[in-house]
Amino acid sequence: MSAESGGISVLCVESEPDRADRTVRLLEAADDRLTVTAVCSAQSALEYLDADGIDCVLSAYALPEIDGLQFLQTVRAEYPNLPFILYTTAASEDIVSAAVSADVSDHLDRPQQPDGYQNLAARIRAVVERERVRRGAASDHEQAKRVLEASPDGILVSVERELVYANPAAADLFGAAESDLLGADPVSLTDTDPVIWEPKRAQADDELLTRHRSSFPTLDGGRVDTELTTNTIEWQSGTGIVAVLRDVTESADTERNVDQTRTYLEGIVNSVSALISLKDTEGRYLLMNRRCRELLGIDESTNVVGMTDDQLFDEQLADKLSVDESDLFETGETSESEVTVPTTEGERTLLIRKTPLFDDGDPYAICAVATDITTQKNRQHALTERVKELSAVHRVVDMFNAERERNEDLLSEFITGLPESFQYPSRTDARITYGDRTVTTGEFDPDCPVIDAVGRTQKGPDLYLEVACRPPDGESDPFLAEERSLLDTLASVIAGYLERRSYIEELQRYETTLRALGDPVYALDADGRFTFVNDALLDRTGYDKSEILGEHASLLLTEEGVERGSAVIRDLLDSPEETQTAKWEMELKTADGERIPAENHVALLPFGEDGFRGTAGVIRDITDRTERERELRRRKDLLVRTERMADVGGWELDLEAGQIYWTEGARLIHDVSEEFEPTPDKAIEFFHPEDRERINRAVARCRETGEPFDAEVRLITAEGRERLIHIRGEAVSENGTETVRGTLQDITELRENEQQLTVLNRVLRHNLRNSLNVVTANAELLVDQLQQFRSAVDEPNEPTEAALREAVSAFPFAEALDNLEQIETKAWELLAIADKSRELGEVIGQIDHTGRLDIGDLLSSLVQEYRQQYPEATINLDAASVSVEASAESVSLALEELLENALKHAGSAPVVDIAVRQPSESRVEITIKDDGPGIPDIERQALEEGEETALKHSSGFGLWTVNWLLGRLGGAVALDETEPGTLVRVELPAA
């Protein structure tokens, strides 16, 4: 007989075959749910345990090889939770004590009469049922807990304004450890209305599920905008508030995960042997457990939710199953009836207890619990003795089903009614001890005859039940064997219920919390095939449940996603138990081919006897977040490119917080990297010392009066470059914070270009005017001279030879030639200026196109060119092979101007010495020395002052060009007087 059908497989270990056969026969006769196998040695028993599934071991103390205690210890080493009952002919207290210490499930004297095997059968059932309840509750509890731990949303539970639970996601949200949150005040922690955290107020206002938007501070100094969803919860016999915190910047709207929670609750209900069902006020089924389906012939695949008895059964059976239901909501009381019905196991008699369920006084369902009492009906004698037990057990069940009661109240109510189950109620008193709680009836006397029983639990304290009786005169033992069996049964039942209630209370807390979760949820087996999906996942992917269950995860995941998920699971399997959850990004494939960016929060399912059982996960749609991140990257790239092209940067100053923020453009202007952390003090140090006070006053006035400012100031970059900056700022108020925001623009090149245009314009206008004046004046003189000559030879009559000779001799040929030479000279000067201006304009357009330039090669080429142009000159070159970082066109133009100036003004046979050296890693020096008369003061001023004024005209234009070009390249030029001649020093940045 299988455990699924309620059967129990017992292994009986006896030293004598006859006694073993007798035990098998009497036990199976006492209870047809028992299947008993007998062996005659401990060794045979161990081999049998290894080969077949056994629900309980029943062992005698006296065995051939080893005694029952040694056998018990051997079994416990291999099967720590297997129920084990030790029975002896006359056990001493030492043997009993040793058996309890070895974790025996139960111990009793060997039955001497056949009726005693009824008691033994009952005790076997009690220890086996207790173990089955433990296994079911432990599995359900662990799965629910892991789902909560894997939840991507923060979950808090508060009782009386004190946090008693926080999951890892909540700890991450607050930037704290889970232990730091326990005990905290949720109102102060989340900066929310205290009313949210008052369960009585929420229930009174009929607001059992509320949502709030809130911005609260985290423990690490930041703030988080969240959607706060709250509900009431029963937590450790008290009413509290469960809150789900979701970061609304990243989350989609939540959906409730009803199917997942129902799975866990159905697991609990399906683990019991009673028939359990739940109907709404219209008689439609909400729930039917596995045992009920099996006995009434309802296939597991049939969805009974929403169906009535008339739809599921024939008319006669439907009438029997719905009896008394119409009046329950009016009376509000529990009804009890016996019904004989046809079942898959033949005709059975059911004891059905129906209880109406109310929510704030409104009826919403009927809970029916049916017990198969066919065997009791068929055995009238056994039924008579069982009445007490069943009444007591049902009373215990009723008390424990009344979830409003505390454990102390339940124990007190139970112990008060217990004496009524014994044959001398008025002479009987009882005492029960559970942990640190002891409850007795009024006159319990331990000196009277006492029977006791122990209810074992797996994790909690054991329960001790004692009954004392003052026997009538002449009677030494006032207890019946059935009463002793009853006590054992009640102790086991109560202990099992107390432990199970502890599990259920914890599961209910998790259930209530899980109701607030609404993301897609799934479970996979060890082969990666779907064993569970909730409605949220079906809605999001467009599949039916039948299309997904049993399919491989690759149905919904891309090939890359499957590989990534497999790697994550392998990492979890190799990790310590406390890190057996993970999250990873993937693409979710829908039925119509759409790919949805998602974040998968996965956890390993509790390991079973065969090891790894699979995974469970919660999936979050991150489409919006992905789009926001993509848009943010695009905007940031656009901003960066715009700032670079316009030499513009942004800044924000918060003086109260002592913080300043720079955009990437601002960092480029300051020549600092992304790792540089600006502060207000560091930022002001970048400005020229003479401009700092001006900036400080402008910022202070902007903060105080709101007056914006606009100024041009000098800035020294991190690399030592002096730049002219156009800075603007204005006051901004956001969320109660006052800041100053503005822009920086590098206008150095703009101003230099303006200067260049001004100089070129001035030079061209001045030289054109002067040169054209000279040309015009000389042309006018030449015209006058020619007109006079013409007048002399232009007579009415044809001029004579003498007249012509006289006119020619009188014509001022020297003056005319001088006029023509001046016209020609000025014309060539104008052409030279035009060529130089054109060349300078072309070079300026390329000045920012810098690169590595070998200065030795450049000078060698220039020297060879000027040696041909000035053959009478001596040009000496001493140049090492060094490189500079500059524009080749700009450096070439500047050096040409300096060489030409030295050769042009140094005399008829000039000597020019050129040398190149690198005094440091960052600088290259070029010297050009001539033996000429020196550079005129007007041109020296143009070079040293870096400007060309209207008074100086074009005299210093060439050297001004040199100074301007080298300055733009990060270099410098200086003059030294020598005897004879001039020494020009040029510095450029080394490459």
Secondary structure, DSSP 8 states (H G I E B T S, - for coil): --TTTT-EEEEEE-SSHHHHHHHHHHHHHH-TTEEEEEESSHHHHHHHHHHS--SEEEEES--SSS-HHHHHHHHHHH-TTS-EEEEESS--HHHHHHHHHTT-SEEEE--SSTTHHHHHHHHHHHHHHHHHHHHHHHHHHHHHHHHHHH-SSEEEEESSSSEEEE-HHHHHHHTS-HHHHTT--HHHHHT--GGGG-HHHHHHTT-SEEEEEEEEE-TTS-EEEEEEEEEEEEETTEEEEEEEEEETTT-------HHHHHHHHHHHHHTSSSEEEEE-TTS-EEEE-HHHHHHHT--TT---TT--HHHHS-HHHHHHHTTTHHHHHHH---EEEEEEEEETTEEEEEEEEEEEEEETTEEEEEEEEEEE-HHHHH-HHHHHHHHHHHHHHHHHHHHHH-TTS-HHHHHHHHHHHGGGGSS-GGGEEEEEEETTEEEE-TT--TTS-EEEEEE--SSS--EEEEEEE---TT-S----HHHHHHHHHHHHHHHHHHHHHHHHHHHHHHHHHHTT--S-EEEEETTSBEEEE-HHHHHHHT--HHHHTTSBGGGTB-HHHHHHHHHHHHHHHHS-GGG-EEEEEEEEE-TTS-EEEEEEEEEE---BTTB--EEEEEEEE-HHHHHHHHHHHHHHHHHHHHHHHHTEEEEEEETTTTEEEE-HHHHHHHT--TT----HHHHHHTB-HHHHHHHHHHHHHHHHH---EEEEEEEE-TTS-EEEEEEEEEEEEETTEEEEEEEEEE-HHHHHHHHHHHHHHHHHHHHHHHHHHHHHHHHHHHHHHHHHHHHHH--SS---HHHHHHHHHHS-HHHHHHHHHHHHHHHHHHHHHHHHHHHHHHHHHHTT--EEEEHHHHHHHHHHHHHHH-TTSEEEEEE---EEEE-HHHHHHHHHHHHHHHHHSS-SS-EEEEEEE-SSSSEEEEEEEE-SS---HHHHHHHHH----TTTTTTTHHHHHHHHHHHHTT-EEEEEE-SSSEEEEEEEEB-
